[in-house]
């Protein structure tokens, strides 16, 4: 198990839920800290390796595809940053992060989409809609 690994939980209230390892401390009884979305909120919980099953490639989390082009080389997810931003800023980050990485999507198209959201955010601020 390593930081950034996608896993399925096999115990407790989150049985069957998918998550991502965000910390791993060798030598602990429960070494893997996993961020799990339970349909209402995001929870960070510690698990034993035996309570988790690694998931490879694209996975579905609550019916939503979690593709590799939204993952960072360090194992993070664009959504982890975007959820703390305004709608326009979050979408701009999403399109910047995936530009040139999503199969079938044009790199310039994604950059133009990011530009569109940035311009919209600038306009929102100029109009005083904070």
C-alpha positions in Angstrom: 0.0 0.0 0.0 1.3 3.5 -0.8 0.1 7.0 -0.6 -2.2 7.8 -3.5 -3.4 4.1 -3.9 -7.0 3.7 -4.7 -8.7 1.1 -2.5 -12.0 -0.5 -1.6 -12.8 -0.8 2.1 -14.0 -4.2 3.3 -15.1 -3.5 6.9 -17.4 -1.4 9.0 -19.8 1.3 7.9 -17.8 2.0 4.8 -17.7 -1.5 3.5 -17.8 -1.5 -0.3 -16.8 2.2 -0.5 -13.8 3.3 -2.5 -11.2 5.7 -1.3 -7.6 6.9 -1.6 -4.7 6.3 0.8 -3.6 9.8 2.0 -1.1 8.7 4.6 0.7 5.4 5.4 2.7 4.8 8.6 4.5 1.5 8.7 4.6 -0.1 12.2 1.1 1.1 13.2 -1.7 -1.4 13.9 -3.8 0.7 11.4 -1.2 2.0 9.0 -3.3 3.3 6.1 -5.2 6.6 6.4 -7.9 6.5 3.8 -10.1 9.3 2.5 -13.6 7.9 1.9 -16.7 9.6 0.5 -19.8 8.1 2.1 -22.3 9.9 -0.1 -22.8 12.8 2.4 -19.3 13.8 3.5 -15.6 12.9 3.1 -14.1 11.0 6.0 -10.5 10.1 6.8 -10.2 6.8 8.6 -7.4 4.5 9.6 -7.4 0.9 8.3 -5.3 -2.3 8.4 -3.9 -3.5 5.0 -6.1 -6.6 5.3 -9.2 -4.4 5.4 -8.4 -2.8 2.1 -8.2 -4.0 -1.5 -6.1 -2.1 -4.0 -8.0 -0.9 -7.2 -6.1 -0.5 -10.4 -6.7 2.0 -13.3 -9.9 3.9 -13.6 -12.4 3.3 -10.9 -16.0 4.3 -10.2 -16.6 6.1 -6.9 -20.3 6.2 -6.2 -21.1 5.9 -9.9 -18.6 8.7 -10.9 -15.5 7.7 -13.0 -12.2 8.7 -11.4 -9.9 8.8 -14.4 -6.1 8.9 -14.3 -5.9 12.3 -16.1 -7.3 14.0 -13.0 -4.6 12.4 -10.8 -1.3 14.1 -10.0 2.0 12.3 -10.1 2.1 12.4 -6.3 -1.3 10.6 -6.1 -3.4 13.6 -5.3 -6.7 14.4 -7.1 -7.7 17.7 -8.7 -11.0 17.5 -6.8 -9.0 17.7 -3.5 -8.0 21.3 -4.5 -11.1 22.3 -6.6 -13.6 21.6 -3.8 -12.0 24.5 -1.8 -12.4 27.0 -4.6 -15.3 28.9 -6.2 -17.1 27.1 -9.0 -15.3 29.1 -11.7 -11.8 28.7 -10.2 -12.3 25.0 -9.5 -13.3 24.4 -13.1 -10.3 26.4 -14.4 -8.0 24.2 -12.3 -9.7 21.1 -13.6 -9.2 22.0 -17.3 -5.6 23.2 -16.7 -4.7 20.0 -14.9 -6.1 17.7 -17.6 -5.0 19.7 -20.7 -3.0 17.4 -22.9 -3.7 14.3 -20.7 -7.3 13.3 -21.5 -7.6 11.0 -24.4 -9.7 12.4 -27.2 -9.8 15.9 -25.7 -7.8 18.7 -27.4 -5.1 20.3 -25.3 -6.0 23.8 -26.7 -9.7 23.2 -26.2 -9.1 22.4 -22.5 -6.9 25.5 -22.1 -9.6 27.7 -23.8 -12.2 26.2 -21.4 -9.9 27.2 -18.4 -9.5 30.6 -19.9 -13.3 31.0 -20.2 -13.8 30.1 -16.5 -11.0 32.5 -15.5 -12.5 35.4 -17.4 -15.9 34.6 -15.9 -14.4 34.7 -12.4 -12.6 38.0 -13.1 -16.0 39.4 -14.3 -17.7 38.1 -11.2 -15.2 39.8 -8.9 -15.3 43.1 -10.9 -19.1 43.2 -10.4 -18.7 42.7 -6.7 -20.3 39.3 -6.5 -18.0 37.8 -3.9 
